[in-house]
């Protein structure tokens, strides 16, 4: 407040700003704005994209180097070259102990390429082993059988051939092992170490062919028959290691062939608990089958409760027992209905009932709908294709009256379905009836004539023949 003209005016107090609070507010605003997260995400995005680009370039360079190295390795394999074929022939000759022609491999390469050359090499190996096993000859030529197989087509091998083949193969394996041992010894004496790798060719071929495993297979029957089987029999006879199983023991106990203590002791040897003894015995009993239980129950020989307990013991659920009995009842009824339908079918075929009556009879049964439909369909087809024929009695009367001959009569009788024996009986019967008919007619005519002659005194007429 001013006291005079020379005094300055009053100035209100000025508050000093709180810089710490201001900084906190700025930090909160920056964090809530999300700009920091944006810069961090952008930095890592650029970094990841850059690393991906660098890795892609490195991978491309590595692929180029690997592709170039692979081409060098492929070229170094020498596949298809004359030297390669000569090396294959030499290794095969060393493995088989038989001369394999390098020129033939080279010609196969010229004619069909690398696949043809390798097919020829495989055929040489295949043919040598096959010829050695079958005929005992080491030859690369194909045999006369199917696809060049050795031996005769359709001629079975003999046990003697099997023994000789096993001997030949084992001898081949032993010879190969000795030859490889010689190669290993000589290669170790070479002045240059890298030349010792030559022996690896034969070893790799033997490994790829699995000669060791094949020798074991060739010797397995020999060892199994001559050593394992008789040795196992000797051990069995000496130590009797086999024991009866639990089911057999329970059956023996039920038959009273072993006592309970022996039975329990044997089960303990099998590892069963004492509480399982009675369960095993109960499980070993042979129970009445379901159908027998049903028949006994239906005839009152066992009670319903006894039948239910027996059915439950067979493994059926208690709630299914009423359904089982209904199913068995229905099965019996359907069997009777099928017999009834058989009779109806015979009546339909003989014309004794109509098709509508037959259909009604089928519908009244308890047979399944599909079976009913099939029976009615078959009945309709049979009636539709049936031709009515004269009855046997009518045909007999026609023959006796002279309207048809005996041959015509027998043709109709055969058409009616009678067997040959029945046809013979019918023929004899109608012939006798015809003779009797003629005799009666002649006698009647004679009596009529005699009566007429007695009245008029004239000569009686001759009887018809």
Secondary structure as a PSIPRED ss2 file (coil, helix, strand):
# PSIPRED VFORMAT (PSIPRED V4.0)

   1 X C   1.000  0.000  0.000
   2 X C   1.000  0.000  0.000
   3 X C   1.000  0.000  0.000
   4 X C   1.000  0.000  0.000
   5 X C   1.000  0.000  0.000
   6 X C   1.000  0.000  0.000
   7 X C   1.000  0.000  0.000
   8 X C   1.000  0.000  0.000
   9 X C   1.000  0.000  0.000
  10 X C   1.000  0.000  0.000
  11 X C   1.000  0.000  0.000
  12 X C   1.000  0.000  0.000
  13 X C   1.000  0.000  0.000
  14 X C   1.000  0.000  0.000
  15 X C   1.000  0.000  0.000
  16 X C   1.000  0.000  0.000
  17 X C   1.000  0.000  0.000
  18 X C   1.000  0.000  0.000
  19 X H   0.000  1.000  0.000
  20 X H   0.000  1.000  0.000
  21 X H   0.000  1.000  0.000
  22 X H   0.000  1.000  0.000
  23 X H   0.000  1.000  0.000
  24 X H   0.000  1.000  0.000
  25 X H   0.000  1.000  0.000
  26 X H   0.000  1.000  0.000
  27 X H   0.000  1.000  0.000
  28 X H   0.000  1.000  0.000
  29 X H   0.000  1.000  0.000
  30 X H   0.000  1.000  0.000
  31 X H   0.000  1.000  0.000
  32 X H   0.000  1.000  0.000
  33 X H   0.000  1.000  0.000
  34 X C   1.000  0.000  0.000
  35 X H   0.000  1.000  0.000
  36 X H   0.000  1.000  0.000
  37 X H   0.000  1.000  0.000
  38 X H   0.000  1.000  0.000
  39 X H   0.000  1.000  0.000
  40 X H   0.000  1.000  0.000
  41 X H   0.000  1.000  0.000
  42 X H   0.000  1.000  0.000
  43 X H   0.000  1.000  0.000
  44 X H   0.000  1.000  0.000
  45 X H   0.000  1.000  0.000
  46 X H   0.000  1.000  0.000
  47 X H   0.000  1.000  0.000
  48 X H   0.000  1.000  0.000
  49 X H   0.000  1.000  0.000
  50 X H   0.000  1.000  0.000
  51 X H   0.000  1.000  0.000
  52 X H   0.000  1.000  0.000
  53 X H   0.000  1.000  0.000
  54 X H   0.000  1.000  0.000
  55 X H   0.000  1.000  0.000
  56 X H   0.000  1.000  0.000
  57 X H   0.000  1.000  0.000
  58 X H   0.000  1.000  0.000
  59 X H   0.000  1.000  0.000
  60 X H   0.000  1.000  0.000
  61 X H   0.000  1.000  0.000
  62 X H   0.000  1.000  0.000
  63 X H   0.000  1.000  0.000
  64 X H   0.000  1.000  0.000
  65 X H   0.000  1.000  0.000
  66 X H   0.000  1.000  0.000
  67 X H   0.000  1.000  0.000
  68 X H   0.000  1.000  0.000
  69 X H   0.000  1.000  0.000
  70 X H   0.000  1.000  0.000
  71 X H   0.000  1.000  0.000
  72 X H   0.000  1.000  0.000
  73 X H   0.000  1.000  0.000
  74 X H   0.000  1.000  0.000
  75 X H   0.000  1.000  0.000
  76 X H   0.000  1.000  0.000
  77 X H   0.000  1.000  0.000
  78 X C   1.000  0.000  0.000
  79 X C   1.000  0.000  0.000
  80 X C   1.000  0.000  0.000
  81 X C   1.000  0.000  0.000
  82 X H   0.000  1.000  0.000
  83 X H   0.000  1.000  0.000
  84 X H   0.000  1.000  0.000
  85 X H   0.000  1.000  0.000
  86 X H   0.000  1.000  0.000
  87 X H   0.000  1.000  0.000
  88 X H   0.000  1.000  0.000
  89 X H   0.000  1.000  0.000
  90 X H   0.000  1.000  0.000
  91 X H   0.000  1.000  0.000
  92 X H   0.000  1.000  0.000
  93 X H   0.000  1.000  0.000
  94 X H   0.000  1.000  0.000
  95 X H   0.000  1.000  0.000
  96 X H   0.000  1.000  0.000
  97 X C   1.000  0.000  0.000
  98 X C   1.000  0.000  0.000
  99 X C   1.000  0.000  0.000
 100 X C   1.000  0.000  0.000
 101 X C   1.000  0.000  0.000
 102 X H   0.000  1.000  0.000
 103 X H   0.000  1.000  0.000
 104 X H   0.000  1.000  0.000
 105 X H   0.000  1.000  0.000
 106 X H   0.000  1.000  0.000
 107 X H   0.000  1.000  0.000
 108 X H   0.000  1.000  0.000
 109 X H   0.000  1.000  0.000
 110 X H   0.000  1.000  0.000
 111 X H   0.000  1.000  0.000
 112 X H   0.000  1.000  0.000
 113 X H   0.000  1.000  0.000
 114 X H   0.000  1.000  0.000
 115 X H   0.000  1.000  0.000
 116 X H   0.000  1.000  0.000
 117 X H   0.000  1.000  0.000
 118 X H   0.000  1.000  0.000
 119 X H   0.000  1.000  0.000
 120 X H   0.000  1.000  0.000
 121 X H   0.000  1.000  0.000
 122 X H   0.000  1.000  0.000
 123 X H   0.000  1.000  0.000
 124 X H   0.000  1.000  0.000
 125 X H   0.000  1.000  0.000
 126 X H   0.000  1.000  0.000
 127 X H   0.000  1.000  0.000
 128 X H   0.000  1.000  0.000
 129 X H   0.000  1.000  0.000
 130 X H   0.000  1.000  0.000
 131 X H   0.000  1.000  0.000
 132 X H   0.000  1.000  0.000
 133 X H   0.000  1.000  0.000
 134 X H   0.000  1.000  0.000
 135 X C   1.000  0.000  0.000
 136 X C   1.000  0.000  0.000
 137 X C   1.000  0.000  0.000
 138 X C   1.000  0.000  0.000
 139 X C   1.000  0.000  0.000
 140 X C   1.000  0.000  0.000
 141 X C   1.000  0.000  0.000
 142 X C   1.000  0.000  0.000
 143 X C   1.000  0.000  0.000
 144 X C   1.000  0.000  0.000
 145 X C   1.000  0.000  0.000
 146 X H   0.000  1.000  0.000
 147 X H   0.000  1.000  0.000
 148 X H   0.000  1.000  0.000
 149 X C   1.000  0.000  0.000
 150 X C   1.000  0.000  0.000
 151 X C   1.000  0.000  0.000
 152 X C   1.000  0.000  0.000
 153 X C   1.000  0.000  0.000
 154 X C   1.000  0.000  0.000
 155 X C   1.000  0.000  0.000
 156 X C   1.000  0.000  0.000
 157 X C   1.000  0.000  0.000
 158 X C   1.000  0.000  0.000
 159 X H   0.000  1.000  0.000
 160 X H   0.000  1.000  0.000
 161 X H   0.000  1.000  0.000
 162 X H   0.000  1.000  0.000
 163 X H   0.000  1.000  0.000
 164 X H   0.000  1.000  0.000
 165 X H   0.000  1.000  0.000
 166 X H   0.000  1.000  0.000
 167 X H   0.000  1.000  0.000
 168 X H   0.000  1.000  0.000
 169 X H   0.000  1.000  0.000
 170 X H   0.000  1.000  0.000
 171 X H   0.000  1.000  0.000
 172 X H   0.000  1.000  0.000
 173 X H   0.000  1.000  0.000
 174 X H   0.000  1.000  0.000
 175 X H   0.000  1.000  0.000
 176 X H   0.000  1.000  0.000
 177 X H   0.000  1.000  0.000
 178 X H   0.000  1.000  0.000
 179 X H   0.000  1.000  0.000
 180 X H   0.000  1.000  0.000
 181 X H   0.000  1.000  0.000
 182 X H   0.000  1.000  0.000
 183 X H   0.000  1.000  0.000
 184 X H   0.000  1.000  0.000
 185 X H   0.000  1.000  0.000
 186 X H   0.000  1.000  0.000
 187 X H   0.000  1.000  0.000
 188 X H   0.000  1.000  0.000
 189 X C   1.000  0.000  0.000
 190 X C   1.000  0.000  0.000
 191 X C   1.000  0.000  0.000
 192 X C   1.000  0.000  0.000
 193 X H   0.000  1.000  0.000
 194 X H   0.000  1.000  0.000
 195 X H   0.000  1.000  0.000
 196 X H   0.000  1.000  0.000
 197 X H   0.000  1.000  0.000
 198 X H   0.000  1.000  0.000
 199 X H   0.000  1.000  0.000
 200 X H   0.000  1.000  0.000
 201 X H   0.000  1.000  0.000
 202 X H   0.000  1.000  0.000
 203 X H   0.000  1.000  0.000
 204 X H   0.000  1.000  0.000
 205 X H   0.000  1.000  0.000
 206 X H   0.000  1.000  0.000
 207 X H   0.000  1.000  0.000
 208 X H   0.000  1.000  0.000
 209 X H   0.000  1.000  0.000
 210 X C   1.000  0.000  0.000
 211 X H   0.000  1.000  0.000
 212 X H   0.000  1.000  0.000
 213 X H   0.000  1.000  0.000
 214 X H   0.000  1.000  0.000
 215 X H   0.000  1.000  0.000
 216 X H   0.000  1.000  0.000
 217 X H   0.000  1.000  0.000
 218 X H   0.000  1.000  0.000
 219 X H   0.000  1.000  0.000
 220 X H   0.000  1.000  0.000
 221 X H   0.000  1.000  0.000
 222 X H   0.000  1.000  0.000
 223 X H   0.000  1.000  0.000
 224 X H   0.000  1.000  0.000
 225 X H   0.000  1.000  0.000
 226 X H   0.000  1.000  0.000
 227 X H   0.000  1.000  0.000
 228 X H   0.000  1.000  0.000
 229 X H   0.000  1.000  0.000
 230 X H   0.000  1.000  0.000
 231 X H   0.000  1.000  0.000
 232 X H   0.000  1.000  0.000
 233 X H   0.000  1.000  0.000
 234 X H   0.000  1.000  0.000
 235 X H   0.000  1.000  0.000
 236 X H   0.000  1.000  0.000
 237 X H   0.000  1.000  0.000
 238 X H   0.000  1.000  0.000
 239 X H   0.000  1.000  0.000
 240 X C   1.000  0.000  0.000
 241 X C   1.000  0.000  0.000
 242 X C   1.000  0.000  0.000
 243 X C   1.000  0.000  0.000
 244 X C   1.000  0.000  0.000
 245 X C   1.000  0.000  0.000
 246 X H   0.000  1.000  0.000
 247 X H   0.000  1.000  0.000
 248 X H   0.000  1.000  0.000
 249 X H   0.000  1.000  0.000
 250 X H   0.000  1.000  0.000
 251 X H   0.000  1.000  0.000
 252 X H   0.000  1.000  0.000
 253 X H   0.000  1.000  0.000
 254 X H   0.000  1.000  0.000
 255 X C   1.000  0.000  0.000
 256 X C   1.000  0.000  0.000
 257 X C   1.000  0.000  0.000
 258 X C   1.000  0.000  0.000
 259 X C   1.000  0.000  0.000
 260 X H   0.000  1.000  0.000
 261 X H   0.000  1.000  0.000
 262 X H   0.000  1.000  0.000
 263 X H   0.000  1.000  0.000
 264 X H   0.000  1.000  0.000
 265 X H   0.000  1.000  0.000
 266 X H   0.000  1.000  0.000
 267 X H   0.000  1.000  0.000
 268 X H   0.000  1.000  0.000
 269 X H   0.000  1.000  0.000
 270 X H   0.000  1.000  0.000
 271 X C   1.000  0.000  0.000
 272 X C   1.000  0.000  0.000
 273 X C   1.000  0.000  0.000
 274 X H   0.000  1.000  0.000
 275 X H   0.000  1.000  0.000
 276 X H   0.000  1.000  0.000
 277 X H   0.000  1.000  0.000
 278 X H   0.000  1.000  0.000
 279 X H   0.000  1.000  0.000
 280 X H   0.000  1.000  0.000
 281 X H   0.000  1.000  0.000
 282 X H   0.000  1.000  0.000
 283 X H   0.000  1.000  0.000
 284 X H   0.000  1.000  0.000
 285 X C   1.000  0.000  0.000
 286 X C   1.000  0.000  0.000
 287 X C   1.000  0.000  0.000
 288 X C   1.000  0.000  0.000
 289 X C   1.000  0.000  0.000
 290 X H   0.000  1.000  0.000
 291 X H   0.000  1.000  0.000
 292 X H   0.000  1.000  0.000
 293 X H   0.000  1.000  0.000
 294 X H   0.000  1.000  0.000
 295 X H   0.000  1.000  0.000
 296 X H   0.000  1.000  0.000
 297 X H   0.000  1.000  0.000
 298 X H   0.000  1.000  0.000
 299 X C   1.000  0.000  0.000
 300 X C   1.000  0.000  0.000
 301 X C   1.000  0.000  0.000
 302 X C   1.000  0.000  0.000
 303 X C   1.000  0.000  0.000
 304 X H   0.000  1.000  0.000
 305 X H   0.000  1.000  0.000
 306 X H   0.000  1.000  0.000
 307 X H   0.000  1.000  0.000
 308 X H   0.000  1.000  0.000
 309 X H   0.000  1.000  0.000
 310 X H   0.000  1.000  0.000
 311 X H   0.000  1.000  0.000
 312 X H   0.000  1.000  0.000
 313 X H   0.000  1.000  0.000
 314 X C   1.000  0.000  0.000
 315 X C   1.000  0.000  0.000
 316 X C   1.000  0.000  0.000
 317 X C   1.000  0.000  0.000
 318 X H   0.000  1.000  0.000
 319 X H   0.000  1.000  0.000
 320 X H   0.000  1.000  0.000
 321 X H   0.000  1.000  0.000
 322 X H   0.000  1.000  0.000
 323 X H   0.000  1.000  0.000
 324 X H   0.000  1.000  0.000
 325 X H   0.000  1.000  0.000
 326 X H   0.000  1.000  0.000
 327 X H   0.000  1.000  0.000
 328 X H   0.000  1.000  0.000
 329 X H   0.000  1.000  0.000
 330 X H   0.000  1.000  0.000
 331 X H   0.000  1.000  0.000
 332 X H   0.000  1.000  0.000
 333 X H   0.000  1.000  0.000
 334 X H   0.000  1.000  0.000
 335 X H   0.000  1.000  0.000
 336 X H   0.000  1.000  0.000
 337 X H   0.000  1.000  0.000
 338 X H   0.000  1.000  0.000
 339 X H   0.000  1.000  0.000
 340 X H   0.000  1.000  0.000
 341 X H   0.000  1.000  0.000
 342 X H   0.000  1.000  0.000
 343 X H   0.000  1.000  0.000
 344 X H   0.000  1.000  0.000
 345 X H   0.000  1.000  0.000
 346 X H   0.000  1.000  0.000
 347 X H   0.000  1.000  0.000
 348 X H   0.000  1.000  0.000
 349 X H   0.000  1.000  0.000
 350 X C   1.000  0.000  0.000
 351 X C   1.000  0.000  0.000
 352 X C   1.000  0.000  0.000
 353 X C   1.000  0.000  0.000
 354 X C   1.000  0.000  0.000
 355 X H   0.000  1.000  0.000
 356 X H   0.000  1.000  0.000
 357 X H   0.000  1.000  0.000
 358 X H   0.000  1.000  0.000
 359 X H   0.000  1.000  0.000
 360 X H   0.000  1.000  0.000
 361 X H   0.000  1.000  0.000
 362 X H   0.000  1.000  0.000
 363 X H   0.000  1.000  0.000
 364 X C   1.000  0.000  0.000
 365 X C   1.000  0.000  0.000
 366 X C   1.000  0.000  0.000
 367 X C   1.000  0.000  0.000
 368 X C   1.000  0.000  0.000
 369 X H   0.000  1.000  0.000
 370 X H   0.000  1.000  0.000
 371 X H   0.000  1.000  0.000
 372 X H   0.000  1.000  0.000
 373 X H   0.000  1.000  0.000
 374 X H   0.000  1.000  0.000
 375 X H   0.000  1.000  0.000
 376 X H   0.000  1.000  0.000
 377 X H   0.000  1.000  0.000
 378 X H   0.000  1.000  0.000
 379 X H   0.000  1.000  0.000
 380 X H   0.000  1.000  0.000
 381 X H   0.000  1.000  0.000
 382 X H   0.000  1.000  0.000
 383 X H   0.000  1.000  0.000
 384 X H   0.000  1.000  0.000
 385 X C   1.000  0.000  0.000
 386 X C   1.000  0.000  0.000
 387 X C   1.000  0.000  0.000
 388 X C   1.000  0.000  0.000
 389 X C   1.000  0.000  0.000
 390 X C   1.000  0.000  0.000
 391 X C   1.000  0.000  0.000
 392 X H   0.000  1.000  0.000
 393 X H   0.000  1.000  0.000
 394 X H   0.000  1.000  0.000
 395 X H   0.000  1.000  0.000
 396 X H   0.000  1.000  0.000
 397 X H   0.000  1.000  0.000
 398 X H   0.000  1.000  0.000
 399 X H   0.000  1.000  0.000
 400 X H   0.000  1.000  0.000
 401 X C   1.000  0.000  0.000
 402 X C   1.000  0.000  0.000
 403 X C   1.000  0.000  0.000
 404 X C   1.000  0.000  0.000
 405 X C   1.000  0.000  0.000
 406 X H   0.000  1.000  0.000
 407 X H   0.000  1.000  0.000
 408 X H   0.000  1.000  0.000
 409 X H   0.000  1.000  0.000
 410 X H   0.000  1.000  0.000
 411 X H   0.000  1.000  0.000
 412 X H   0.000  1.000  0.000
 413 X H   0.000  1.000  0.000
 414 X H   0.000  1.000  0.000
 415 X H   0.000  1.000  0.000
 416 X C   1.000  0.000  0.000
 417 X C   1.000  0.000  0.000
 418 X C   1.000  0.000  0.000
 419 X C   1.000  0.000  0.000
 420 X H   0.000  1.000  0.000
 421 X H   0.000  1.000  0.000
 422 X H   0.000  1.000  0.000
 423 X H   0.000  1.000  0.000
 424 X H   0.000  1.000  0.000
 425 X H   0.000  1.000  0.000
 426 X H   0.000  1.000  0.000
 427 X H   0.000  1.000  0.000
 428 X H   0.000  1.000  0.000
 429 X H   0.000  1.000  0.000
 430 X H   0.000  1.000  0.000
 431 X H   0.000  1.000  0.000
 432 X H   0.000  1.000  0.000
 433 X H   0.000  1.000  0.000
 434 X H   0.000  1.000  0.000
 435 X H   0.000  1.000  0.000
 436 X H   0.000  1.000  0.000
 437 X H   0.000  1.000  0.000
 438 X H   0.000  1.000  0.000
 439 X H   0.000  1.000  0.000
 440 X H   0.000  1.000  0.000
 441 X H   0.000  1.000  0.000
 442 X H   0.000  1.000  0.000
 443 X H   0.000  1.000  0.000
 444 X H   0.000  1.000  0.000
 445 X H   0.000  1.000  0.000
 446 X H   0.000  1.000  0.000
 447 X H   0.000  1.000  0.000
 448 X H   0.000  1.000  0.000
 449 X H   0.000  1.000  0.000
 450 X H   0.000  1.000  0.000
 451 X H   0.000  1.000  0.000
 452 X H   0.000  1.000  0.000
 453 X H   0.000  1.000  0.000
 454 X H   0.000  1.000  0.000
 455 X H   0.000  1.000  0.000
 456 X H   0.000  1.000  0.000
 457 X C   1.000  0.000  0.000
 458 X C   1.000  0.000  0.000
 459 X C   1.000  0.000  0.000
 460 X C   1.000  0.000  0.000
 461 X C   1.000  0.000  0.000
 462 X C   1.000  0.000  0.000
 463 X C   1.000  0.000  0.000
 464 X C   1.000  0.000  0.000
 465 X C   1.000  0.000  0.000
